[in-house]
Amino acid sequence: MQKHWIVLSVLLLVTAAAQAQWTRHDITTSLEGGFAVAAGDFDNDGDMDAVGSSSGIVSPTDLRWYENTPDGWVDHLIIAGFDGKELVAIDLDEDGDTDIVGVSYSGYVNWWENDNASFTQHIITWGFTGGYAVDVGDINNDGLLDIAGAAASAGDVTWWENTGTDWTEHLLHDYFAGAHGVAIGDISGDGLPDVAASSGGGEDNVTWWENVGGGTWPQYVVDDNQQFVAAVDVADLNQDGYEDIIAADSYGGQILAFMPNGDGTYETEIISSNFADAWQVCTGDLDGDGDDDIAAVSMWLGVRYWINQGGNFTQHSLINTFGTGRAVQMADMDSDGDLDIIAVNEDGYISWWEQPGGQQNPVTLSVNPVNPPVIVPQGGSFAYDVHIVSNLQATVNGWVWSEAELPNGSTYGPIDQYYLAFTPTTDILMTNLTQAIPAMAPLGDYQWRINIGQTLQNPLISDGFGFTVTAAAAADGSTEWTPANWTAQQFAASEPDELNATLPTAFAVGAVYPNPLNATARFDITLPESQRVHVRVFDTLGRQVAEIANANYSAGTHTLTVAPTGLASGVYFLQVNAGAEQAMRKLVYMK
């Protein structure tokens, strides 16, 4: 989700936004027997798509991809005959695109490899009878994503180890009657991912297995007082370092949280006691305040969410009737920086609810040629102006870059690029920027674009203009697209005198918060002058596992974000280099 500036702007939202009116949008009304849903950017175009599967008795059992286009949602069949009970959208092979993992009641655990929105099926197992739940995480901390599953008919709770070439099955329990839900998380707080599961069989309803290493998995029964716990999720609701187990008690109509004390005992909190036939539950930071909230779907009572305010949960209803609701997830469906809620029901609907209050336009961008229309000979140049204004309420960082779309439709770039701190007062006007055209540039019509985004591959905002290249009398000039060499001075705010009066006098790196982290965390770097900043993350063996920044930063204080995508739970070290200065910070990551 990092492709949609969720890391940059979700922290700017306020709790009051979660109390305003949400807007419903229907993706499809024709997925009869709909049972599972997941959201992800499957075509890498910068917006959120959806996948859904049907698992009805009389309806077709399909896995379908719903492509988000400017003209609406386009329905694509991935495979027929897959009676999917749960789906996960994740980059399983870590090649940069979003794959699909799914479990079916007929016993298949599959994953679909995504290659430019073309999906190839891989069967992990076909004997997982009554498969109902699946989750993905690096269970053995080897840097590869593994899969855990629960099967109702077989009564199995199993995890499959990803060796990089195939999958090795590890059975945690072979008589967990009516196994219905599964989730991966560090419940013991020791840095090793554990596995939790729920039962619809009337005994040991909420149980977890501790990963102590070496293939040993002690079992702990958390609750055996419920009759049918349809689903579980894992999240550190109270931020004490131990991940809690959140359960949807279907027959009892309860949403429960079991919070480990670290001594083998648990605090049980009833989040809701009036949500009959609760079927699935999920967690995420809906209100952007740094802690996890809860959403759930019922077979009869619609979709609700609960906002976590210091351990006190406030209930909100999105819709009181949503057919036979079967699955719910949180995702930034409109790429505005906050989490929305998406759900599916057996009546054919996949719907999502847009959360109000997101940053619809975190930054405004205007790009205009100096002397339109722009008609330039080969080897010539043109001038243009750029105006950037931040609408954010806190400092966040992102790229600004230029590119050219060639007459054949291909894109050349980035040509110029700059890593910029967008402060709440950022108002930058750059005039008469000059771009040279290669002497051997093909003749024809081009598009010149300036982009802003978190990565150089996925722009959040773009603006530009067209220009035409004509034949030159003589082929003078460079044969390449040469950068105009943007500088820090060009990206200075409109009031340099005021800014310089408040510049810091010393290098500093603030504390990482939250730490331990289980999603994203923030930290500040303070620079007395413009410098190149290199920020990396290392594991305990000294191996670099992530690069946060490697770019020029202006003088002042900048807020950076750590997003431990693809990392295993454990201890890491954040290293910040700025000129001759260096600082280290310890990170504890717990999924």
N, C-alpha and C positions, 0 to 999 in steps of 0.2 A: 503494500500500500504506500510504500514510500514514493511511488510514482505520482501520487496525487496530492502532494504537499500535506498529507495528513500529519507527518512528523513536524512540519513547519508551523501549522496553524491550529491543530487540535487543542493546544495548550492555551489558546486565546479565548476559548469559549467560556461562558458563565453558566452557573447552575440555573439561573432564571430562564435560559433558553430552553432547557429541558421541560419547563412547565408550560410553554406556549403551545399553540396548536400545530400538530404535525399534519402533513399533507400526504394522502395516499396516492400511489401510482401503481397501476396494474401492468405487469410485464407480459403475462399471458393469462388467458381464461380457458385454455384448452388442454392443459396437462392433466387429463382425467386420471384419478388415482394418485395424484401428486403426493409424494412422501418425503422427498429430500431436496434440499436446495443449498447452493453455495455460490458465493460471489467472488469474482476475480477478473483481472484484465487479461483475457485469454488471447486477444489479438494485438496486444501491446500498442494500442492506439491512444492510451492515456485516459480512457474512461472505463467504468466498471461494467462488466458483463455478468451474466448469471448462468448457472447450469442447474438443471432439475431432473429428477428421476421419478417415475411413477411405479407404484407397487400394488396396484389394485387387483382384486380377484377377477373382475370381468374386463377391466380396461387394459389397453396395451401397456406393456412394460418397456418403457423407453428411457434412454439417457439423452437429453437434449441440451444444446447450447443456445442461449438467447443473446444475440449480438446487439450491443448498444450502438445505434447509429444515429446521425442527426435526423433521420426520417422516421425513427422509431425502432422497435425491437424486432430483429430478424431471427426467425426460428430455424435452427439447424439440427437435424438428427445426427447424433454421434454414433449410437448403436441401438438397435431394437433388441428386445428380449432380456434387458437387464433390469430386474425388479429391485432397484436400489433402495435401501433403507436409510443410508446416511452417506453424505458426500463431503469431501474436504478439498478445497482449492488451495494448492500450495506448489511451490517450485520443488518438486520431489527430487529431481535429478540435478538441481542447482545449476541450470544452464541459462538462466535469465528469463525464462518464461513460466507461465503458470500452468501446472499440470492438474490432473483430477485423480483423487483416490476415492474408491467407493466400495461398499459392501452390499451384498444382495442376500435376500432371504433364501434364495435357492443355493447358497453356499459359496459364492464367489467373492474373493477379495481381489480387486483389480486396480491397476492404475493406467491412466491414459496419458501417454507422453505427448506433449504439445510441441509441434514444430510448425511455426507460422500459422497457428490456428487450424492445423491438420493434426488429428489425434490418432495415435497408434496404441492399441490395447495391449497390455501386458498382464497376464494372469499370475497372481502371487500364490493363490491356492483356490481349489474348487470344492473342497470338502468341508467348508465351514457352515454346516447346516443351520439354517435359521439365523443367519448373520443379521445383526440389528444395529451395531454401532462400530465406528471406526474413528481413530485419532492418529495424528502424526507428530512425531518429535524425535529428537536424538536421544534415545533411551540409554544407550551404552556409552555416550559421550565420545564417540569416535569421529565426529564431524560429518556423519552421514545420517540422513533422516530415516527413522524406522517407523513401523506401523503397529498399532495395538488395535485389537478388535474384541467384540463380545458377540456370542452366538446363542440365541435363546433355545433352539431345539437341541443343539449339542451340549449346551450348558458349559461352553468353553470360554475362558478368558485367555487370550493368546497375544504374543507379540512376535513380529517378524523382523529379524535383524537384516538390515541392508548391508551386504558385504561389498557393494560396489559393482558386483557382477551378477549376483542372484540374491535369494532371500532364504534365511534360515529360520525355521519355526521354533518358538520357545513357548511351551504351554505353562501358564501360571495356575490354572485351575480347570479340571475336566468335569466337575460336577457342581457348577455354580448355576443352579436351576433357574431357568428363565432369564439368563444374562441379557440385559437390555441396553445398558449404557456403558461407555468407557471414556476415560480421559487420562491424559498424561500430565504430570506436574510434580514438583518437588514438595511433597507433603511432609517429609521428615526434616526438611530444611538443611540437608547435608550437601547440597549441590548435585545430587544424583536424581534424575527423573524417576518418579515412581508411577504406578498405574492404579487408578481407581475404577471401580465398576459398580453397577447397580443391577438389582435383580427384580424380575417380575414374578418370582416363584414363591414369595411369601416367607423367605428366610434369608438371613444374612443380607438384607436388602442393600446396604451400602458397605462395601468392603474395599480395602486397598492393600496392595502388595508393595513392600518396601524393597527398593533396589539397593542392596548392600554391597554389590559387586561380586564378581566371581560366580555369577549364575545363581546366587542364593536370593530367594524372594520370600521373606517372612510375610504371613498373611495377618491382617488386623480387621476385625469386624467392628465397624463404627456404629451401625444401627441395624437392629433386627426386629423393630417394632412396627414396620410398615408392611403392607400387603403387596404393593406393586409400585416400585420406583422405576419410572420409565426412562430416566436419563440423568446423567451427572456431568458436571463441568468442574474444572479446578482453577482457582484464582486466589491470590492473597488479598482477601477483602479488607482485613484489618491491618495489613502491612506490617506484620510482626516477623516476617521471614519464613513462616510456615504457610504453604499454600492450603487453602481451605477447600472442602468438597461441597459443591452446591448441587442439590438434588431436586428433581421434579417428582414428587410423590403423587402419582396419578389417582389412586383410589382414595387417598386421604385428602386430596385437594390442597396440598401444601407445597410451598417452595421452602426448602430447608437449607441451612448452612451449618456444616460441621467444621469447627475450627480447632485444630490441634493445639494443645498447650505445650507440646514438646516433651511431655512426661508420660505419654500413653493415654492421656485423658483428652476429652473433647468438650468444648462448649457448643451446645446446640442452639441455634437461633432460628426461630420461625419467621421467615421473611414474609410469608403470606399463608393464611389458613383458610382462604375462601376462593381458591382457584381450582375448582373441580376438574378432574381429568387432565391435569397438567401433563404435557407430553414431552416437550423438549425445553431445555434451558441453555442459555449462553451468557457469557460475561464479556465486558469491555468497558472502557471509560467513555460513557455517553456524554457526560457534562464537562469533560476536559479538565477535571480538577485533580487528576493524578491518581485516583483510586478507581477500582473496578465497580461497575454497576451490573445489574442483572436484567435480562429479558427472558420471557418464556411465552410459549404458545400452548393453548388448551384445545382439546377436541371439541369443546362446546362454548367456551367463554372467551374466545378471541385471543388477542395479544396484549400483554401487559409488560411494563418495565418498572424497575425499582431503583431509585437514585440513592446511592451510598453517600451519606453525609456524616463522616466521622463514626461509622459503624451503625448509624440509624438509617433505616431504609424507608423511603417514601414511595408509595405505590401510585402508578399512573396507568391508565388504560388507553391503548391506541385504538382498539376496536372491540366491542363487546361480543360480536358474533363474527367468526371468520370460518364458516363451514366446519369441516372436520380438520382442524389445524394439526399439522404433523411436524413441521421443522421451522426453526427460527435462527437467524444469525444477525450479527452486527457487521456493517460494512459501510464505507464512505461511498454510497451509490452515486452521488452527484458531484463528487470531487471538490467539495467546498470546505474540507478541513474538519468536519465533524462526522461522527458515526451515525448512520441511519440504521433502520431495522428492516430486514427482508424475511418473508415467511411464505410457506406453501401449504395448501390444503388439498384434500382428496377431491374437492369439487372442481379442480382444474385451475385454480388461481395461484400464480406466483405474484405477490404484491410487495411493494416496499413503501415505507413511510419515511418521508423527508423530514429531518429534524430542522426546526427553525433556528435562526441565529447563527448559521455558519458564515464563514468569510467567503461570500460569493465572488468578490473581486478583491483578493488580498492586495494586489498591486495593479495599478492601471498603467498602460503602456501606449504611447503614441509615437509612430514613426512616419516621417514625412520627407519627401524629396525636396531639395532646395529650389530646383528649377524644373518643375514638371512641364510637360511629359519628359521622361528621361530617355533620351536616345543618344547612345554613346558608341563611338567607334571601337573596334578591337584595339586594345592597348591604352584606351582612354580611361576616364574616371568619372565618378559622379559624387555629389555631396548630399548629405541628408542630416536631419535633426532627430533626436530621440528625447522623449520626455517620460520620466519614470516617477510615479508618486505611490508611496506606500499607504495603504489603508489599514495596516495591522496595528495592534495595540501593544505589541512587544517586539523586541529585536529578533529577527530570524534571518537565516542565511540562504542564499540561492545563487544560481548561475544566471548571467546575462550573456547571450552569445548570438553571433550573426551567421547566416547561411544563405546560399543562393540555390534556387530551384532552376535547373537547366531546361532548355527547350525540350529535351527528351523526357522530362518528368522526373529525372533523378535529382537528388539533393546533394550539394557539395557543402561540407562544413562539419563542425564549427570552424569558422574562419577566424574571427576574433572571439575571445571568451574572457569573462571576468567574474570572480567570485565576490559577491557583494553582501554586506550586512544591511538588510532592509530594516532601518529603525522606524519607529512610529512617525518621525518627522522627515523621513527621506523624501526629498523633492529635487530630482536631478534633471537638469536640462543641458543636453550636449548638442551643440550646434556646429554645422559645417564639418561633420565627420566625413572623411574622404575615403572612398573605396576604389581601388584600381581594378580594371578589367584585364584579364590575360590577353596577350597579343594574339593568341591562337584560339580564343573563345569561339565556340560555334555561333553562327549567326542565328538570330531569332529572338523570341520573347522569353524573358526571365521573370522570376519573382525574387525580390530581396526581402529577407525576413530578419527581424530581431525577436529573440525568444527569451522568456524568463521561466525558470523551473528549478526543481531541486537537483535533477540530474541532467546531463547534456543530451540524453536520449528522449526525454519526455517533457516537453514544454507545458507549463501551466497556462501561459499567456503568450500570444504571438501577434505581431503587427508588422506591416511592411507595405510594399508597393511594387508595381510592375515596371520593368524597363526593357528596352530593346537594344540589342547589339547589332551594329551595322559593320560593313566591311571598311577596313582602314586603308588609306592610300599606301601606307608602309607599315609592316608588322613590327612596330617598335614596342618596347616594354617587356615586362615579365611574362613568362609562359605559364605561370602559376597564379592561383588566387592568393595574393599576399595579404597578411593581416595589416590592418591600419594601426595596430599596436596601441590599443586603448590603455590609458594610464589611470593611476589613482586620482590624479588631478581632474581628469575628465569626469570621474565618478564622484567628485566631491559634492556635498549638498549645497543648496542655494545660498546658505549663509555661513561661509567659511570663517569669517571673523568671530562670530558667536561660538562656533564649534571649537575653534582653536583656543578660545579662552577657557574652555572646560576640559581640555585634553588631560589624560592621566600622565603621571610622571614616572611610573614604574611598571614593569611587566608583572602580571599576576595571573594565576589560574584558580578559579573558585572551586568549591566542592561540587561533586557530582550528586545530583538529586533526581529521583530517589536512588538510594544505594543501600542495600541490594535493589536491583532492578529486575523486572520481569517483562518489560516491554521497551519503552524508551526512557531516556534520562537526559538531563540538561546540565551544562556547566558553562561558566563564563570565562573568557580570556580577555585580559586587559593589555593593550599595547600602547606605549608612549609615543610611538611613531609608526608609520606605515612599514610593514614587514611581511616577508613571506612566512606563512605559518604551516607547519606540517604536524598533523595530529594522527597518531596511529594507535592501534590496540594490539597488545601482545598477550600470548598465553603464558603460563607459568614456566614453559620450556624456552621462552624467549622467541617464539615464532610469531611473526606478524600475522594476525588473523583478520584485520580490518583496517581501512584507511578512512578517517573521518574528513580530513581536509588536507589540501596541498595547494595553496594559492596565496596570492597577495591579499592582505587585509589592511584596511585603513586604521589610523590611530583611533583609539577609543575602546569601548567594551563591546564584545560580540558574544552572543549566546549560541552555542553549538549543541547539537543533538547526537546522542549515542543511540543507535538502533541495532541491537545485536542479532541481526538477521542471519540465520543459519548457524549460530554458535550454540555449543552445548552449554549446559549449566556448569558453573564453576567460577574460579577466580581468574581475573584478567588485570592487565595494567595498561592504563591510558598514558601515553607519552606525548607531550606537547613541546615542539621545538619552534622557537621564534627568533630568528637571527642566532645570536650566541647564547640565548636563554633556553633553559629546558626545565620542565616540571613533570612529575609523575603522580598519578592518582590510581589507587586500587579500586577495582570494580568487582562486585560480586553479582553474577547473573544467575537468576533462578527462574526457570520456566514455570 
